[in-house]
């Protein structure tokens, strides 16, 4: 027979903690409050700086491509005399031996004022220069159409003038269209003017 009294207490003894169920990973929520977020403003500045750099580089490239070194010009006026039926060759531009450049010619532009119709044809004189002559082979290693050809030091631009009747013509300074590496331009070159007189045969 037991003594009468209160029932045993079910309260955990002091110092003992109730066991807690461990929190599973999928039940935890990530704390993103401390994750740095990229600033839209800083990204915008970086993009703007990159765009500005590209624009400046492109602008410089275009400027460089369109501003090659100028070709030499002279105030010299050439006086040339020929006769009907014989082609006359007049030198207009000569690249010096120390020219140091290679020009890919796309064309030579010529402006002529004449009292009668005559034919003026630009030519490339290789490794030679011409003043005024009817026999260019004595001065040029080769005489060719300049379009698509290379002009280097020692070469020159010559005009072949032909007339079927007596004529007086004024030929202005030639303009050479060319490309040099990535650069290109059309520039005046050589003598200021040529005054050509074509006389009838005696």
PyMOL commands that set and color helices and strands:
alter all, ss='L'
color gray80, all
select helices_A, chain A and resi 25-27+40-66+136-138
alter helices_A, ss='H'
color red, helices_A
select strands_A, chain A and resi 77-83+88-94+103-109+112-114+119-126+132-133+142-144+150-151+156-162+167-180+183-199
alter strands_A, ss='S'
color yellow, strands_A
deselect
rebuild
show_as cartoon
